[in-house]
Amino acid sequence: MPEAGVAATRVILTAGPLRVVLAPELGGSIARFDWLEDGACRPLMRGAGPDESGSGAASALDCACFPLVPFANRIRGGRFEFRGETIRLSPTIAHDPSPLHGQGWRVPWELVQCDAASAELRFRHEPGEWPWAYEARQTFTLAADRLDVVLACTNLDERPMPCGLGLHPFHPCDPDTRLATRVGGVWTVDASVLPLAHVPAEGRYDLSDRAICDQDLDNGFDGWSGTALIRWGGAGPALRLTSPGTGFLQVYAPPGRGLFAVEPVQHANGALNAPEAQWADLGLAVLGPGETRSLHARWVVEPA
């Protein structure tokens, strides 16, 4: 087990039949979340590479789950206005002009503490293009039937700072994989995956109990109930996500990749581009100096 306070390449947590592999140096990510039984390994989140140590990952995008801090999803044109100041951010990835998911997933995190079934990571952001100082922390707690993750962000600046958090888990899928959850509405998106219109979550956007693999979805939903059930079929376990009070859900189910994402997020995609008067309805908060916002997600492993 790596020592707290030093750079860590992998941190392994175990409890009962569950194992979590953390990759602090890859954006504070979860490299793997696996169910082990009778010598078999079943990924509950998409595993980083074929090696069960998760050593095949080169970035957070290769991992099982990564943090979204201090904002989730996209900012149109890399620009938004906040209290008389224009904030401009560079693109995050080459093929997407919109900055994506904040800074946390692109920088190494420090291991603060760990034991056999829990760990804490943190990183501190110094003002730059995102002109506010803040500290982010993640705590991971593994039990024999569940994984709890708490992501928190504290404004260390002398000025108020916008903030919205999320987690981005990837799950493996095949034609038998189903997602069941309750949502209210959904935003259609343009070619840049930015919101166009808010419509009822019906038809191809119905998430009440549907096959989810290869569904060509990359959409944000509101009115989320705070719980979602993933079933793979067969004799393996199901996975129930809960995130009380989160309110928004991003679902990514691209064609032909054998994976999907069900992301608990605190605000709508592109919310920073809306006037501040709309931010509360869209899930964004403004943190005063020293204030903290947190998100709690739990994945419970249930019998099939």
Sine and cosine of phi, psi and omega as CSV:
sin_phi,cos_phi,sin_psi,cos_psi,sin_omega,cos_omega
0.00,0.00,0.80,-0.60,0.02,-1.00
-0.88,0.48,0.43,-0.90,0.04,-1.00
-0.99,0.12,0.57,-0.82,0.07,-1.00
-0.89,0.46,0.55,-0.84,0.07,-1.00
1.00,0.05,0.01,1.00,0.02,-1.00
-0.85,-0.53,0.34,-0.94,0.05,-1.00
-0.90,0.43,0.73,-0.69,-0.06,-1.00
-0.85,-0.52,0.72,-0.70,0.05,-1.00
-1.00,0.09,-0.68,0.73,0.05,-1.00
-0.57,-0.83,0.60,-0.80,0.08,-1.00
-0.80,-0.60,0.83,-0.56,-0.07,-1.00
-0.94,-0.33,0.83,-0.56,0.06,-1.00
-0.92,-0.38,0.63,-0.77,0.03,-1.00
-0.67,-0.75,0.55,-0.84,0.10,-1.00
-0.33,-0.95,0.85,-0.52,-0.04,-1.00
0.81,0.58,-0.76,-0.66,-0.01,-1.00
-1.00,0.06,0.12,0.99,-0.09,-1.00
-0.97,-0.26,0.56,-0.83,0.07,-1.00
-0.65,-0.76,0.71,-0.71,0.09,-1.00
-0.85,-0.53,0.73,-0.68,0.08,-1.00
-0.91,-0.42,0.87,-0.50,0.02,-1.00
-0.99,-0.14,0.54,-0.84,0.05,-1.00
-0.82,-0.57,0.99,0.16,-0.06,-1.00
-0.84,0.55,-0.59,0.81,-0.08,-1.00
-0.96,0.29,-0.27,0.96,0.02,-1.00
-0.97,-0.25,0.91,0.42,0.07,-1.00
0.92,0.39,0.46,0.89,-0.01,-1.00
0.89,0.46,0.58,0.81,-0.14,-0.99
-1.00,0.04,0.34,-0.94,0.30,-0.95
-1.00,0.05,0.88,-0.48,0.02,-1.00
-0.98,0.20,-0.62,0.78,0.01,-1.00
-0.52,-0.86,0.50,-0.87,0.18,-0.98
-0.66,-0.75,0.95,-0.31,-0.18,-0.98
-0.83,-0.56,0.49,-0.87,0.15,-0.99
-0.96,-0.29,0.86,-0.52,-0.07,-1.00
-0.93,-0.36,0.80,-0.59,0.04,-1.00
-0.40,-0.91,0.73,-0.68,0.04,-1.00
0.79,0.61,0.65,0.76,0.06,-1.00
0.98,0.19,-0.03,1.00,0.00,-1.00
-0.98,-0.17,0.46,-0.89,0.02,-1.00
-0.85,-0.53,0.88,-0.48,0.03,-1.00
-0.91,-0.43,0.90,-0.44,0.03,-1.00
-0.93,0.36,0.81,-0.58,0.12,-0.99
-1.00,0.04,-0.45,0.89,0.24,-0.97
-0.86,-0.51,0.42,-0.91,0.00,-1.00
-0.81,0.58,0.85,-0.52,-0.04,-1.00
-0.98,0.22,0.53,-0.85,0.02,-1.00
-0.99,0.15,0.99,-0.12,0.05,-1.00
0.98,0.22,0.19,-0.98,-0.04,-1.00
-0.95,0.30,-0.35,0.94,-0.03,-1.00
-0.97,0.23,0.79,-0.62,-0.04,-1.00
-0.92,0.39,-0.19,0.98,0.10,-1.00
-0.98,0.18,-0.15,0.99,-0.05,-1.00
0.97,0.24,0.29,0.96,-0.07,-1.00
-0.97,0.23,-0.10,0.99,-0.02,-1.00
-0.99,0.17,-0.07,1.00,-0.07,-1.00
-0.99,0.12,0.68,-0.73,0.08,-1.00
-0.96,-0.27,-0.34,0.94,0.01,-1.00
-0.44,-0.90,0.09,-1.00,0.03,-1.00
-0.86,0.50,-0.51,0.86,-0.01,-1.00
-0.92,0.40,-0.30,0.95,0.07,-1.00
-1.00,0.02,-0.12,0.99,-0.17,-0.99
-1.00,-0.03,0.01,-1.00,-0.04,-1.00
-0.98,0.18,-0.57,0.82,-0.05,-1.00
-0.32,-0.95,0.63,-0.78,0.06,-1.00
-0.65,-0.76,0.37,-0.93,-0.08,-1.00
-1.00,0.10,0.54,-0.84,0.08,-1.00
-0.92,-0.39,0.95,-0.32,-0.10,-1.00
-0.38,-0.93,0.72,-0.70,0.10,1.00
-1.00,-0.10,0.22,0.98,0.14,-0.99
-0.57,-0.82,0.35,-0.94,0.00,-1.00
-0.93,-0.38,0.55,-0.84,0.06,-1.00
0.90,0.43,-0.57,-0.82,-0.31,-0.95
-0.96,-0.30,0.39,-0.92,0.18,-0.98
-0.88,-0.48,0.89,-0.45,-0.07,-1.00
-0.88,0.48,0.82,-0.58,0.05,-1.00
0.94,0.35,0.09,1.00,-0.01,-1.00
0.92,0.40,0.49,0.87,-0.09,-1.00
-0.55,-0.84,0.69,-0.72,0.17,-0.99
-0.51,-0.86,0.30,-0.95,-0.03,-1.00
-0.95,-0.30,0.67,-0.74,0.05,-1.00
-0.57,-0.82,0.95,-0.31,0.11,-0.99
0.78,0.63,0.80,0.60,0.09,-1.00
1.00,0.08,0.01,1.00,-0.01,-1.00
-0.89,-0.45,0.67,-0.74,0.10,-1.00
-1.00,-0.09,0.86,-0.51,0.00,-1.00
-0.98,-0.17,0.80,-0.60,0.01,-1.00
-0.86,-0.52,0.78,-0.63,-0.02,-1.00
-0.83,-0.56,0.61,-0.79,0.02,-1.00
-0.97,0.23,0.39,-0.92,0.09,-1.00
-0.85,0.53,0.52,-0.85,-0.03,-1.00
-1.00,0.01,-0.69,0.73,0.01,-1.00
-0.81,-0.59,0.45,-0.89,-0.25,-0.97
-0.87,0.50,-0.65,0.76,-0.12,-0.99
-1.00,0.00,0.09,1.00,-0.05,-1.00
-0.78,-0.62,0.91,-0.42,-0.05,-1.00
-0.95,0.31,-0.22,0.98,-0.05,-1.00
-1.00,-0.06,0.79,-0.61,0.11,-0.99
-0.83,0.56,0.59,-0.80,-0.22,-0.97
-0.74,-0.68,0.83,-0.56,0.26,-0.96
0.93,0.37,0.29,0.96,0.08,-1.00
0.98,0.22,-0.32,-0.95,-0.09,-1.00
-0.98,-0.18,-0.42,0.91,-0.21,-0.98
-0.86,0.51,-0.60,0.80,-0.09,-1.00
-0.98,0.22,-0.09,1.00,-0.06,-1.00
-0.94,-0.34,0.11,0.99,-0.05,-1.00
-0.75,-0.66,0.42,-0.91,0.08,-1.00
-0.93,0.36,0.54,-0.84,0.11,-0.99
-0.94,-0.33,0.45,-0.89,0.04,-1.00
-1.00,-0.03,0.67,-0.74,0.11,-0.99
-0.99,0.17,0.90,-0.45,-0.03,-1.00
-1.00,0.04,-0.73,0.69,0.03,-1.00
-0.38,-0.93,0.39,-0.92,0.11,-0.99
-0.34,-0.94,0.47,-0.88,0.20,-0.98
-0.65,-0.76,-0.32,-0.95,-0.14,-0.99
-0.89,0.45,-0.50,0.86,-0.11,-0.99
-0.75,-0.66,0.22,0.98,0.03,-1.00
-0.48,-0.88,0.37,-0.93,0.02,-1.00
-0.36,-0.93,0.40,-0.92,0.09,-1.00
-0.75,-0.66,0.72,-0.70,0.04,-1.00
-0.84,-0.54,0.42,-0.91,0.08,-1.00
-0.47,-0.88,0.38,-0.93,0.24,-0.97
-0.54,-0.84,0.44,-0.90,0.02,-1.00
-0.90,-0.44,0.78,-0.62,0.04,-1.00
-0.99,-0.13,0.80,-0.60,0.11,-0.99
-1.00,-0.07,0.56,-0.83,-0.07,-1.00
-0.82,0.57,0.67,-0.75,0.05,-1.00
-0.42,-0.91,-0.79,-0.61,0.11,-0.99
-0.85,0.52,-0.69,0.72,0.22,-0.98
-0.99,0.14,0.96,-0.29,-0.32,-0.95
-1.00,0.09,0.33,0.94,-0.01,-1.00
-0.87,-0.49,0.61,-0.79,0.14,-0.99
-0.99,0.11,0.68,-0.73,0.07,-1.00
-0.46,-0.89,0.31,-0.95,0.11,-0.99
-0.86,-0.52,0.70,-0.71,0.07,-1.00
-0.90,-0.43,0.61,-0.79,0.06,-1.00
-0.72,-0.69,0.56,-0.83,0.15,-0.99
-0.79,-0.61,0.71,-0.71,0.15,-0.99
-0.88,-0.47,0.68,-0.73,-0.02,-1.00
-0.86,-0.51,0.79,-0.61,0.03,-1.00
-0.75,-0.66,0.86,-0.51,-0.05,-1.00
-0.95,-0.32,0.75,-0.66,0.14,-0.99
-0.87,-0.49,0.03,-1.00,-0.10,-1.00
-0.91,0.41,-0.32,0.95,-0.03,-1.00
-0.75,-0.66,0.20,0.98,-0.07,-1.00
-0.32,-0.95,0.35,-0.94,0.15,-0.99
-0.81,-0.58,0.81,-0.59,0.10,-0.99
-0.95,-0.33,0.72,-0.69,0.08,-1.00
-0.79,-0.61,0.79,-0.62,0.11,-0.99
-0.89,-0.46,0.85,-0.52,0.06,-1.00
-0.94,-0.33,0.78,-0.63,-0.03,-1.00
-0.73,-0.68,0.54,-0.84,0.04,-1.00
-0.74,-0.67,0.79,-0.62,0.01,-1.00
-0.90,-0.43,0.78,-0.62,0.06,-1.00
-0.97,0.26,0.92,-0.40,0.03,-1.00
-0.99,-0.11,0.05,1.00,-0.08,-1.00
-1.00,0.06,0.18,-0.98,0.07,-1.00
-1.00,0.03,-0.08,1.00,-0.03,-1.00
-0.88,-0.47,0.40,-0.92,0.11,-0.99
-0.87,0.49,0.52,-0.86,-0.06,-1.00
-0.70,-0.72,0.72,-0.69,0.13,-0.99
-0.93,0.37,0.53,-0.85,-0.04,-1.00
-0.42,-0.91,0.70,-0.72,0.16,-0.99
-0.43,-0.90,0.68,-0.73,-0.16,-0.99
-0.89,-0.45,0.27,-0.96,0.08,-1.00
-0.24,-0.97,0.19,-0.98,0.12,-0.99
-0.78,-0.62,0.58,-0.82,-0.14,-0.99
-0.84,-0.55,0.99,0.17,0.05,-1.00
-1.00,0.10,0.63,-0.77,0.18,-0.98
-0.97,-0.24,0.63,-0.78,0.05,-1.00
-0.81,-0.58,0.58,-0.82,0.10,-0.99
-0.95,0.32,0.43,-0.90,0.01,-1.00
-0.49,-0.87,0.35,-0.94,0.11,-0.99
-0.55,-0.83,-0.05,-1.00,-0.07,-1.00
-0.87,0.50,-0.32,0.95,-0.01,-1.00
-1.00,0.00,-0.09,1.00,-0.07,-1.00
-0.97,0.25,0.74,-0.67,-0.04,-1.00
-0.78,-0.63,0.54,-0.84,0.07,-1.00
-0.87,-0.49,0.74,-0.68,0.05,-1.00
-0.75,-0.66,0.86,-0.51,0.05,-1.00
-0.35,-0.94,0.16,-0.99,0.03,-1.00
-0.89,-0.45,0.78,-0.63,0.06,-1.00
-0.70,-0.71,0.24,-0.97,0.02,-1.00
-0.99,-0.13,-0.89,0.46,-0.04,-1.00
-0.75,-0.67,0.10,-1.00,-0.04,-1.00
-0.60,-0.80,0.52,-0.86,0.13,-0.99
-0.99,-0.13,0.83,-0.56,0.22,-0.97
-0.93,0.37,0.34,-0.94,-0.09,-1.00
-0.75,-0.66,0.39,-0.92,0.07,-1.00
-1.00,0.00,-0.15,-0.99,-0.04,-1.00
-0.91,0.42,-0.31,0.95,0.03,-1.00
-0.99,-0.11,0.20,0.98,0.01,-1.00
0.86,0.50,0.64,0.77,0.09,-1.00
-0.91,-0.42,0.51,-0.86,-0.19,-0.98
-0.92,0.38,0.62,-0.79,0.06,-1.00
-0.93,-0.37,-0.91,0.42,-0.08,-1.00
-0.71,-0.70,0.55,-0.83,0.06,-1.00
-0.99,-0.13,0.85,-0.53,-0.09,-1.00
-0.72,-0.69,0.27,-0.96,0.08,-1.00
-0.88,0.48,0.55,-0.83,-0.01,-1.00
-0.99,0.13,0.97,0.24,-0.05,-1.00
-0.80,-0.60,0.19,-0.98,0.04,-1.00
0.89,0.46,-0.82,-0.58,-0.03,-1.00
-0.92,0.39,-0.22,0.98,0.03,-1.00
-0.99,-0.17,0.08,1.00,0.00,-1.00
-0.95,0.30,0.83,-0.55,-0.02,-1.00
-0.93,-0.38,0.26,0.97,-0.13,-0.99
-0.91,0.41,-0.56,0.83,0.10,-0.99
-0.05,-1.00,0.99,-0.11,-0.16,-0.99
-0.60,-0.80,0.44,-0.90,0.24,-0.97
-0.89,0.45,0.68,-0.73,-0.13,-0.99
-0.90,-0.44,-0.33,0.94,-0.07,-1.00
-0.95,0.32,0.65,-0.76,0.12,-0.99
0.89,0.45,0.49,0.87,-0.13,-0.99
-1.00,0.00,0.03,1.00,0.05,-1.00
0.82,0.58,0.77,0.64,0.06,-1.00
-0.92,-0.40,0.64,-0.77,0.20,-0.98
-0.44,-0.90,0.94,0.35,-0.22,-0.98
-0.74,-0.67,0.49,-0.87,0.08,-1.00
-0.99,-0.13,0.64,-0.76,-0.01,-1.00
-0.86,-0.52,0.55,-0.83,0.13,-0.99
-0.88,-0.47,0.03,-1.00,-0.05,-1.00
0.90,0.43,0.47,0.88,-0.04,-1.00
-0.94,0.33,0.65,-0.76,-0.02,-1.00
-0.95,0.32,-0.29,0.96,-0.02,-1.00
1.00,-0.03,0.11,0.99,0.08,-1.00
-0.60,-0.80,0.55,-0.83,0.01,-1.00
-0.52,-0.85,0.64,-0.77,-0.02,-1.00
-0.92,-0.40,0.77,-0.64,0.06,-1.00
-0.92,-0.40,0.80,-0.60,0.03,-1.00
-0.82,-0.58,0.69,-0.72,0.00,-1.00
-0.98,-0.21,-0.16,0.99,-0.07,-1.00
0.99,0.14,0.15,-0.99,-0.01,-1.00
0.95,0.30,-0.38,-0.93,-0.11,-0.99
-1.00,-0.04,-0.05,1.00,-0.04,-1.00
-0.97,0.24,0.12,-0.99,-0.04,-1.00
-0.98,0.22,0.29,-0.96,0.19,-0.98
-0.98,-0.17,0.20,-0.98,-0.05,-1.00
-0.74,-0.68,0.83,-0.56,0.01,-1.00
-0.93,-0.36,0.86,-0.51,0.07,-1.00
-1.00,-0.06,0.75,-0.67,0.19,-0.98
-0.77,-0.64,0.62,-0.78,0.05,-1.00
-0.47,-0.88,0.99,0.15,-0.13,-0.99
-0.85,0.53,0.71,-0.70,0.09,-1.00
0.98,0.19,0.04,1.00,-0.05,-1.00
-0.96,0.29,-0.75,0.66,0.20,-0.98
1.00,0.03,-0.45,0.89,-0.04,-1.00
-0.82,-0.57,0.48,-0.88,-0.03,-1.00
-0.63,-0.77,0.74,-0.67,0.10,-0.99
-0.94,-0.33,0.78,-0.63,-0.01,-1.00
-0.87,-0.49,0.81,-0.59,0.00,-1.00
-0.83,-0.55,0.90,-0.44,-0.01,-1.00
-0.66,-0.75,0.98,0.19,-0.09,-1.00
-0.96,0.27,0.45,-0.89,0.05,-1.00
-0.96,0.27,0.62,-0.78,0.20,-0.98
0.97,0.25,0.26,0.96,-0.05,-1.00
-0.90,-0.44,-0.15,0.99,0.05,-1.00
0.92,0.39,0.46,0.89,0.05,-1.00
-0.50,-0.87,0.28,-0.96,0.12,-0.99
-0.46,-0.89,0.25,-0.97,0.01,-1.00
-0.76,-0.65,0.70,-0.72,0.13,-0.99
-0.85,-0.53,0.98,-0.20,-0.24,-0.97
-0.96,-0.29,0.91,-0.42,0.17,-0.99
-0.96,0.29,0.85,-0.53,-0.03,-1.00
-0.72,-0.69,0.48,-0.88,-0.07,-1.00
-1.00,0.02,-0.20,0.98,-0.02,-1.00
-0.54,-0.84,0.24,-0.97,-0.03,-1.00
-0.97,0.26,0.47,-0.88,0.11,-0.99
-0.85,0.52,0.73,-0.69,0.03,-1.00
0.96,0.27,0.20,0.98,-0.07,-1.00
-0.87,0.48,-0.54,0.84,-0.02,-1.00
-0.91,0.42,-0.30,0.95,0.03,-1.00
-0.99,0.13,-0.20,0.98,0.02,-1.00
-0.99,0.14,0.35,-0.94,0.10,-1.00
-0.87,0.49,0.54,-0.84,-0.05,-1.00
-0.85,0.53,-0.48,0.88,0.01,-1.00
-0.89,0.47,-0.36,0.93,0.01,-1.00
-0.99,-0.11,-0.11,0.99,-0.15,-0.99
-0.88,0.47,-0.65,0.76,-0.04,-1.00
-0.87,0.49,-0.68,0.73,0.03,-1.00
-0.92,0.39,-0.46,0.89,0.00,-1.00
-1.00,-0.02,0.01,1.00,0.12,-0.99
0.99,-0.11,-0.05,1.00,0.03,-1.00
-0.99,0.16,0.56,-0.83,0.10,-0.99
-0.89,-0.45,0.38,-0.92,0.16,-0.99
-0.91,-0.41,0.89,-0.45,-0.03,-1.00
-1.00,-0.03,0.80,-0.60,0.17,-0.99
-0.96,0.27,0.21,-0.98,0.04,-1.00
-0.79,0.61,0.78,-0.63,0.02,-1.00
0.99,0.11,-0.13,0.99,-0.02,-1.00
-0.99,0.15,0.45,-0.89,-0.07,-1.00
-0.80,-0.60,0.62,-0.78,0.18,-0.98
-0.86,-0.52,0.61,-0.79,-0.05,-1.00
-0.68,-0.74,0.37,-0.93,0.06,-1.00
-0.74,-0.67,0.73,-0.68,0.02,-1.00
-0.89,-0.45,0.82,-0.57,0.09,-1.00
-0.83,-0.55,0.64,-0.77,0.03,-1.00
-0.77,-0.64,0.75,-0.66,0.12,-0.99
-0.92,-0.38,0.91,-0.40,-0.02,-1.00
-0.98,-0.21,0.77,-0.64,0.03,-1.00
-1.00,0.03,0.85,-0.52,-0.06,-1.00
-0.89,-0.46,0.50,-0.87,0.08,-1.00
-0.84,0.54,0.51,-0.86,-0.02,-1.00
-0.87,0.49,0.00,0.00,0.00,0.00
